[in-house]
């Protein structure tokens, strides 16, 4: 077991001691919270938060469970679905620190669906629906990232209910789903004690990540409801709409939740991924509109900075980088680009000088990437937003799984066509495991029949 994993497990020893002792190599999504319980061994399931599409199956948003264990007779198959009623613009999801519940949000209706994934990991149930997110938060719209802190869920917003712009906040809940407080993003007229280091303090939000040993919380920025619910082609042709994108990354005090510094990162910085190494004080993001990799890093004096360190493809063609994933050893970074359907792999052993080492055509469009902690498996999904996905034959909707040699080569293992199976538009993936909850591995005789609800 690596020192990485030992550090991550130590804070959760009381929860996972029976499972960790004598365990094999750990596997888990590398973008998850460092406070979160970790899967030991092979992941058994992939939970795919899926947008409903009119005329496709029941047309509802749903959580789709896929068997991901090669030892299972149902490997690569959908084993369960649960619909939540209507289309809410299903987008991102996140597991609680004890990994018993999966929180999943709708960017349009602002509902949050909390699924029980521990009672039966192969068949999640809807535990709770939070339908007063905007009212309780004081006007935050578009619950996006659901990120685990000890006994807490931090939920970033994308917009507000006053003008539907990108002005927004971070909303804090207990694991039981009780509202705690709202932390508004700093703006020029309300910096909240933050230092403005450049031109922007736009108040926009998108993703959140933490580095506990540096007392760091960091957030990125995107756009508001008026843009993300607009048809993509119409938005691109609207000069005013194209001005309504975020240009900032904010450095926060993790413990006090106070904003400390606003960094200029122009071009809509999206996903944030922070290094895992004990001496690696940096995070990465990519800018959707300028197709660049940015490094968010701490200098020797303890000050945080941002700089662009690499181009992604040909920026003049705006390949639109979307999701990214850093490997557990901090050596490689996956970058998905929506418009050309490609996954690019960068060597980030020198974080100030990333170098692309391979490029893979995954589909006609691509969005999310998740990889196992051991780096041996990589999964991709296709949908970005209902009104931004491609149309006609290019509306490629899938979950695709690969093994990875740790260097350059992806080998396909299974693929699920979500349109053909009448499931909808697959967005974000999270992993599940029987062993995490002390359950025995799947067996033919003991398995219940495949069910949908």
C-alpha positions as CSV (number, residue, x, y, z in Angstrom):
1,X,0.0,0.0,0.0
2,X,1.3,3.4,-1.0
3,X,2.1,6.2,1.5
4,X,-0.6,8.2,-0.4
5,X,-3.3,5.7,0.7
6,X,-1.9,5.4,4.3
7,X,-2.3,9.2,4.7
8,X,-5.8,9.1,3.3
9,X,-6.9,6.2,5.4
10,X,-5.5,7.4,8.7
11,X,-8.3,10.0,9.3
12,X,-10.9,7.3,8.6
13,X,-9.4,4.4,10.5
14,X,-12.2,4.1,13.0
15,X,-14.7,3.7,10.2
16,X,-12.8,1.5,7.9
17,X,-10.4,-0.5,10.1
18,X,-12.1,-3.8,9.6
19,X,-11.8,-3.4,5.8
20,X,-8.4,-1.8,5.5
21,X,-6.4,-4.4,7.4
22,X,-4.7,-6.7,5.1
23,X,-6.3,-5.0,2.1
24,X,-5.1,-5.1,-1.5
25,X,-4.3,-2.0,-3.6
26,X,-7.0,0.6,-3.2
27,X,-9.1,1.9,-6.1
28,X,-11.2,5.0,-6.2
29,X,-11.9,8.1,-8.2
30,X,-8.8,10.4,-7.7
31,X,-10.9,13.6,-7.8
32,X,-12.8,12.8,-4.6
33,X,-12.5,14.5,-1.2
34,X,-9.5,13.5,1.0
35,X,-11.9,13.2,3.9
36,X,-13.9,10.5,2.1
37,X,-13.9,6.7,2.9
38,X,-12.0,4.9,0.2
39,X,-12.9,1.8,-1.7
40,X,-10.6,-1.2,-1.1
41,X,-9.9,-3.3,-4.1
42,X,-11.9,-3.4,-7.4
43,X,-14.9,-1.1,-7.7
44,X,-18.1,-3.1,-8.1
45,X,-20.4,-0.5,-9.5
46,X,-20.5,2.8,-11.3
47,X,-23.4,5.2,-10.4
48,X,-24.2,7.4,-13.4
49,X,-26.2,10.5,-12.8
50,X,-28.2,10.8,-16.1
51,X,-30.2,13.5,-17.7
52,X,-33.7,12.5,-18.9
53,X,-34.3,13.1,-22.6
54,X,-37.7,13.7,-24.2
55,X,-38.8,10.6,-26.0
56,X,-36.1,8.4,-24.6
57,X,-37.5,5.8,-22.1
58,X,-39.5,7.5,-19.4
59,X,-37.8,10.8,-20.1
60,X,-36.8,11.3,-16.5
61,X,-33.5,12.0,-14.8
62,X,-32.2,8.9,-13.2
63,X,-29.4,7.2,-11.3
64,X,-28.1,4.3,-13.4
65,X,-26.1,1.6,-11.7
66,X,-23.6,-0.4,-13.9
67,X,-21.8,-3.5,-12.8
68,X,-18.1,-2.7,-13.1
69,X,-16.5,-5.8,-11.6
70,X,-14.9,-8.1,-14.2
71,X,-15.5,-11.1,-11.9
72,X,-19.2,-10.6,-12.1
73,X,-21.4,-12.4,-14.6
74,X,-23.2,-9.0,-15.1
75,X,-20.0,-7.1,-15.8
76,X,-20.5,-4.1,-18.1
77,X,-24.3,-4.3,-17.8
78,X,-26.9,-2.0,-16.3
79,X,-28.2,-3.7,-13.2
80,X,-30.5,-1.0,-11.8
81,X,-32.1,2.4,-12.5
82,X,-34.1,4.7,-10.3
83,X,-35.9,7.7,-11.9
84,X,-36.6,10.9,-9.8
85,X,-39.5,12.4,-11.7
86,X,-39.2,15.0,-14.5
87,X,-36.1,16.6,-16.0
88,X,-34.1,18.7,-13.6
89,X,-30.9,19.2,-15.7
90,X,-29.1,16.4,-13.8
91,X,-25.5,17.3,-13.6
92,X,-23.0,16.6,-10.8
93,X,-23.1,14.3,-7.8
94,X,-21.0,13.6,-4.7
95,X,-20.7,11.1,-1.9
96,X,-20.8,11.9,1.8
97,X,-17.6,11.4,3.8
98,X,-18.8,8.0,5.1
99,X,-19.8,7.1,1.5
100,X,-23.2,6.0,2.6
101,X,-25.2,8.6,0.6
102,X,-24.9,10.0,-2.9
103,X,-26.0,13.6,-3.3
104,X,-27.1,14.6,-6.9
105,X,-28.3,17.9,-8.1
106,X,-30.5,19.4,-10.8
107,X,-29.2,22.7,-12.3
108,X,-32.6,23.8,-13.5
109,X,-35.1,22.9,-10.7
110,X,-32.5,23.3,-7.9
111,X,-33.6,20.0,-6.4
112,X,-31.0,17.8,-4.6
113,X,-31.6,14.0,-4.6
114,X,-29.9,12.0,-1.8
115,X,-29.6,8.3,-2.6
116,X,-28.9,5.5,-0.2
117,X,-26.0,3.6,-1.8
118,X,-25.0,1.5,1.3
119,X,-28.0,-0.6,2.1
120,X,-27.8,-2.4,-1.2
121,X,-24.9,-1.0,-3.4
122,X,-26.3,-2.7,-6.5
123,X,-29.8,-1.0,-6.1
124,X,-29.6,2.5,-4.6
125,X,-32.9,4.0,-3.3
126,X,-34.0,7.6,-3.0
127,X,-33.5,8.5,0.6
128,X,-34.4,12.2,0.6
129,X,-35.2,15.1,-1.8
130,X,-34.2,18.6,-0.8
131,X,-36.5,21.0,-2.7
132,X,-35.9,24.2,-0.8
133,X,-32.2,24.7,-1.7
134,X,-32.7,28.2,-3.2
135,X,-35.0,29.4,-0.4
136,X,-32.8,28.2,2.4
137,X,-29.5,29.4,0.8
138,X,-30.8,32.9,0.3
139,X,-31.1,32.7,-3.5
140,X,-28.4,30.4,-4.7
141,X,-29.4,28.6,-8.0
142,X,-27.8,25.7,-9.8
143,X,-26.4,23.2,-7.2
144,X,-23.3,21.9,-8.9
145,X,-20.4,20.3,-7.0
146,X,-21.3,18.2,-4.0
147,X,-18.1,17.8,-2.0
148,X,-17.6,16.0,1.3
149,X,-16.1,17.6,4.4
150,X,-16.2,15.9,7.8
151,X,-20.0,15.6,8.6
152,X,-20.7,18.2,5.9
153,X,-21.6,18.6,2.3
154,X,-20.3,21.7,0.5
155,X,-22.4,22.5,-2.6
156,X,-21.3,25.1,-5.1
157,X,-23.9,27.1,-6.9
158,X,-23.7,28.4,-10.5
159,X,-26.3,31.2,-10.4
160,X,-28.8,33.2,-8.3
161,X,-32.6,33.7,-8.4
162,X,-32.4,37.5,-8.8
163,X,-30.9,38.0,-12.2
164,X,-29.8,34.4,-13.2
165,X,-26.3,35.6,-13.7
166,X,-23.1,33.9,-12.5
167,X,-23.1,35.7,-9.1
168,X,-23.5,32.9,-6.6
169,X,-22.3,31.2,-3.4
170,X,-21.3,27.9,-1.7
171,X,-23.9,26.3,0.4
172,X,-23.1,24.2,3.5
173,X,-25.3,21.3,4.7
174,X,-25.0,18.6,7.4
175,X,-24.8,15.0,6.2
176,X,-28.4,14.7,7.3
177,X,-29.5,17.3,4.8
178,X,-29.9,20.3,7.2
179,X,-28.9,23.7,5.9
180,X,-26.1,25.4,7.8
181,X,-25.0,28.5,5.9
182,X,-24.2,30.2,2.6
183,X,-20.7,31.5,1.7
184,X,-21.1,34.1,-1.0
185,X,-18.4,34.4,-3.6
186,X,-16.4,37.7,-3.4
187,X,-17.2,40.5,-5.8
188,X,-15.8,44.0,-6.4
189,X,-18.4,45.6,-4.1
190,X,-18.3,42.8,-1.5
191,X,-14.9,41.2,-1.2
192,X,-15.5,39.7,2.2
193,X,-12.0,40.3,3.3
194,X,-10.4,38.8,0.2
195,X,-7.5,40.5,-1.6
196,X,-8.2,41.2,-5.3
197,X,-4.9,40.2,-7.1
198,X,-5.9,41.2,-10.6
199,X,-8.6,42.6,-12.8
200,X,-11.6,40.4,-11.7
201,X,-13.8,39.7,-8.7
202,X,-16.9,38.5,-10.5
203,X,-18.6,36.4,-7.9
204,X,-19.0,33.4,-10.2
205,X,-18.8,29.8,-9.0
206,X,-18.4,26.3,-10.3
207,X,-16.1,23.7,-8.6
208,X,-14.6,23.3,-5.1
209,X,-11.6,21.3,-3.8
210,X,-9.5,21.3,-0.6
211,X,-6.0,20.7,0.6
212,X,-6.5,20.3,4.4
213,X,-2.8,20.3,5.2
214,X,-2.5,23.8,3.7
215,X,-5.9,24.9,5.2
216,X,-6.9,25.6,1.6
217,X,-10.3,25.6,-0.1
218,X,-10.3,26.7,-3.7
219,X,-13.2,27.5,-6.1
220,X,-13.5,28.1,-9.8
221,X,-16.1,29.8,-12.0
222,X,-18.4,29.3,-14.9
223,X,-21.6,31.0,-16.0
224,X,-25.2,31.5,-14.8
225,X,-28.6,30.0,-15.5
226,X,-29.3,32.3,-18.4
227,X,-26.4,30.8,-20.3
228,X,-26.3,27.2,-19.2
229,X,-30.0,26.7,-20.0
230,X,-29.6,28.4,-23.4
231,X,-29.2,26.5,-26.7
232,X,-25.4,26.2,-27.3
233,X,-25.5,27.6,-30.9
234,X,-27.7,30.5,-29.9
235,X,-25.4,31.3,-27.0
236,X,-22.3,31.3,-29.2
237,X,-23.9,33.8,-31.5
238,X,-25.0,36.1,-28.7
239,X,-22.1,38.5,-28.0
240,X,-23.6,39.6,-24.7
241,X,-24.0,36.0,-23.5
242,X,-20.4,35.3,-24.3
243,X,-19.4,38.0,-21.9
244,X,-21.2,36.3,-19.0
245,X,-18.5,33.7,-18.1
246,X,-16.3,33.6,-15.0
247,X,-12.7,34.6,-15.0
248,X,-11.6,33.8,-11.4
249,X,-10.3,31.2,-9.0
250,X,-10.8,32.0,-5.3
251,X,-8.5,31.0,-2.5
252,X,-10.3,30.4,0.8
253,X,-9.4,29.6,4.4
254,X,-10.8,26.1,4.8
255,X,-11.4,26.3,8.5
256,X,-13.1,29.7,8.6
257,X,-14.6,29.5,5.1
258,X,-13.4,33.1,4.5
259,X,-12.2,34.2,1.1
260,X,-8.6,35.2,1.1
261,X,-7.5,35.9,-2.4
262,X,-9.1,36.3,-5.9
263,X,-6.9,35.1,-8.7
264,X,-7.4,36.0,-12.4
265,X,-8.0,32.9,-14.5
266,X,-9.8,34.3,-17.6
267,X,-11.8,32.0,-19.9
268,X,-14.2,30.0,-17.6
269,X,-12.0,27.8,-15.3
270,X,-14.0,24.6,-14.7
271,X,-12.9,21.5,-12.8
272,X,-10.3,21.8,-10.1
273,X,-8.0,18.8,-9.2
274,X,-5.5,19.1,-6.4
275,X,-2.3,17.1,-6.0
276,X,-2.2,14.3,-3.5
277,X,1.5,14.3,-2.5
278,X,2.5,15.6,0.9
279,X,4.8,18.2,-0.6
280,X,2.8,19.1,-3.7
281,X,1.1,22.3,-2.9
282,X,-0.8,22.9,-6.2
283,X,-4.0,22.3,-8.1
284,X,-4.9,22.3,-11.8
285,X,-7.8,23.7,-13.7
286,X,-8.6,24.2,-17.4
287,X,-10.3,27.1,-19.1
288,X,-13.2,26.2,-21.4
289,X,-13.0,29.2,-23.6
290,X,-9.3,29.6,-24.1
291,X,-8.3,25.9,-24.0
292,X,-5.4,26.2,-21.5
293,X,-4.2,24.3,-18.5
294,X,-3.8,26.5,-15.4
295,X,-1.7,25.8,-12.4
296,X,-2.9,27.1,-9.0
297,X,0.2,27.0,-6.8
298,X,1.7,28.1,-3.5
299,X,5.1,29.8,-3.5
300,X,7.8,29.5,-0.9
301,X,6.4,32.5,1.0
302,X,3.0,30.9,1.3
303,X,1.3,33.0,-1.3
304,X,-1.1,31.4,-3.9
305,X,-0.8,32.3,-7.6
306,X,-2.3,31.2,-10.9
307,X,-0.6,30.9,-14.3
308,X,-1.4,29.2,-17.6
309,X,1.1,26.4,-18.2
310,X,0.0,24.6,-21.4
311,X,-2.3,24.7,-24.4
312,X,-4.9,22.0,-24.9
313,X,-5.1,21.0,-28.6
314,X,-5.4,24.0,-30.9
315,X,-7.0,26.8,-28.8
316,X,-8.0,28.7,-31.9
317,X,-10.5,25.8,-32.6
318,X,-11.9,26.0,-29.1
319,X,-12.0,22.3,-28.4
320,X,-13.8,23.1,-25.1
321,X,-11.9,21.3,-22.3
322,X,-14.4,20.0,-19.8
323,X,-13.5,17.4,-17.2
324,X,-10.0,16.6,-15.9
325,X,-8.6,13.9,-13.6
326,X,-5.2,13.8,-11.9
327,X,-3.6,10.4,-11.2
328,X,-3.0,9.4,-7.6
329,X,0.8,9.7,-8.0
330,X,0.5,13.3,-9.4
331,X,2.3,12.3,-12.6
332,X,-0.4,12.4,-15.2
333,X,-3.5,14.5,-16.0
334,X,-6.4,13.4,-18.2
335,X,-8.1,16.3,-20.1
336,X,-11.4,15.7,-22.0
337,X,-12.4,18.1,-24.8
338,X,-16.1,18.1,-25.6
339,X,-16.1,19.4,-29.2
340,X,-13.7,16.9,-30.7
341,X,-14.6,14.0,-28.4
342,X,-11.0,13.4,-27.3
343,X,-9.2,12.6,-24.1
344,X,-5.7,13.9,-23.9
345,X,-3.1,12.7,-21.4
346,X,-0.5,15.2,-20.0
347,X,2.7,14.4,-18.2
348,X,2.6,16.8,-15.2
349,X,5.7,15.5,-13.3
350,X,6.8,19.1,-13.7
351,X,3.5,20.8,-12.9
352,X,4.9,24.1,-14.3
353,X,5.5,22.5,-17.7
354,X,2.8,19.9,-18.6
355,X,3.5,17.9,-21.8
356,X,1.0,16.0,-23.8
357,X,1.9,12.3,-24.1
358,X,-1.1,10.8,-25.8
359,X,-4.5,11.5,-27.4
360,X,-7.5,9.2,-27.7
361,X,-10.7,9.5,-29.7
362,X,-13.4,8.4,-27.2
363,X,-16.6,9.5,-29.0
364,X,-18.2,12.2,-31.1
365,X,-18.6,14.3,-27.9
366,X,-17.2,13.7,-24.4
367,X,-17.5,15.2,-21.0
368,X,-16.6,13.4,-17.8
369,X,-13.7,11.2,-16.9
370,X,-13.2,9.0,-13.7
371,X,-10.3,6.8,-13.0
372,X,-9.5,4.2,-10.3
373,X,-7.0,5.1,-7.6
374,X,-4.6,2.4,-8.9
375,X,-4.7,4.0,-12.3
376,X,-5.6,0.8,-14.1
377,X,-9.2,1.7,-15.2
378,X,-10.6,4.8,-16.8
379,X,-14.2,5.6,-17.6
380,X,-15.8,8.3,-19.8
381,X,-19.3,9.7,-20.3
382,X,-20.6,12.0,-23.0
383,X,-23.3,14.5,-21.9
384,X,-22.4,18.1,-21.0
385,X,-25.8,19.9,-20.7
386,X,-29.1,19.1,-22.4
387,X,-29.0,22.3,-24.5
388,X,-25.3,22.1,-25.2
389,X,-25.0,18.4,-26.4
390,X,-24.5,17.9,-30.1
391,X,-27.5,17.1,-32.3
392,X,-28.4,14.4,-34.7
393,X,-25.9,11.7,-35.4
394,X,-23.3,13.5,-33.3
395,X,-25.4,13.2,-30.2
396,X,-23.3,10.3,-29.0
397,X,-24.5,9.2,-25.5
398,X,-22.4,6.5,-23.8
399,X,-20.5,5.2,-20.8
400,X,-17.2,3.7,-22.0
401,X,-14.7,1.8,-19.9
402,X,-11.0,1.2,-20.6
403,X,-8.0,-0.4,-18.9
404,X,-4.9,1.8,-18.9
405,X,-1.3,0.7,-19.0
406,X,-0.2,3.6,-16.9
407,X,1.7,5.2,-19.7
408,X,-0.2,5.9,-23.0
409,X,-2.4,3.1,-24.0
410,X,-6.2,2.7,-23.4
411,X,-7.8,-0.7,-24.1
412,X,-11.6,-0.7,-24.3
413,X,-13.4,-3.2,-22.0
414,X,-17.1,-2.3,-22.4
415,X,-19.4,0.4,-23.8
416,X,-23.1,1.2,-23.0
417,X,-25.2,3.1,-25.5
418,X,-27.5,5.1,-23.3
419,X,-29.7,6.2,-26.2
420,X,-30.2,2.6,-27.4
421,X,-31.0,1.4,-23.9
422,X,-33.4,4.3,-23.5
423,X,-31.7,5.7,-20.4
424,X,-31.0,9.3,-21.4
425,X,-27.8,11.4,-21.4
426,X,-25.1,10.1,-19.0
427,X,-23.2,12.8,-17.1
428,X,-21.2,12.1,-13.9
429,X,-19.9,8.9,-12.5
430,X,-19.3,7.8,-8.9
431,X,-18.0,4.4,-7.8
432,X,-19.6,1.8,-5.4
433,X,-18.3,-1.3,-3.6
434,X,-19.9,-4.1,-1.6
435,X,-16.7,-4.5,0.6
436,X,-17.0,-0.9,1.7
437,X,-20.0,-1.8,3.8
438,X,-18.8,-5.2,4.9
439,X,-20.9,-7.1,2.2
440,X,-19.8,-10.2,0.5
441,X,-18.8,-10.2,-3.2
442,X,-21.5,-10.8,-5.7
443,X,-22.4,-14.5,-6.4
444,X,-24.8,-15.9,-9.0
445,X,-27.0,-17.7,-6.5
446,X,-27.3,-14.8,-4.0
447,X,-28.0,-12.0,-6.5
448,X,-31.5,-10.5,-6.8
449,X,-32.9,-10.0,-10.3
450,X,-32.1,-6.8,-12.1
451,X,-34.6,-4.2,-11.1
452,X,-35.7,-0.8,-12.3
453,X,-37.8,1.6,-10.3
